[in-house]
Amino acid sequence: MKKGLYVLQVLILSLLFIGCNSEDEQTSTPIVQGAKTELFAVGTTRITRAAAKPYLFTLENIKSFNVQTREIVFQDFEPTSQLFPIYRNIEVHSYGKVLLHITTFVSPVNSQIFTDLSLVSESGKFYLSDCYPRNIENDSHYAKDNKAIAESREKRATEWGEFLSILRKHGKLIE
């Protein structure tokens, strides 16, 4: 019994040591430069570092983005609640720079309000929305939330422009 308890303690301490050790590491950028890595997304927890690929999706996985509706259409990739809940945030990078911080991946089953950029799943479609639920924006019942939404949008205006510019350059932007 004591031997089994000792082995269990050693195993737990080993896992804690490994977890603490890798917590300080930064998510690495793919080394290969080009269209594939000109735009890519990574999760911001250590789980990403253990994944086979250092990124969740790349520019190649984005078929189109509609500026008016904010719908993002993916190809050869589908965001799922099984993939995204393990990440606290999703970062969209362009080479060495973080362009966008996506705070969460949400679907209609979520009941929280998010006042920052969210990847929203609705009826089989995906949207990069300034908030969730998407219908609270500009609704007078949510004045406090709308102020936070506007502040978040203003903070990322430059990076948002760069994101759209990259999509435009590759013919993926619907204006």
Secondary structure, 3 states (H helix, E strand, C coil): CHHHHHHHHHHHHHHHHHHHHHHCCCCCCCCCCCHHHHCEEEECCHHHHHCCCCCCEEHHHEEEEECCCCEEEECCCCCCCCCCCCCCCEEEEECCEEEEEECEEECCCCCCCECCCEEEEECCEEEEECCECHHHCCCHHHHHHHHHHHHHHHHCHHHHHHHHHHHHHCCCEEC
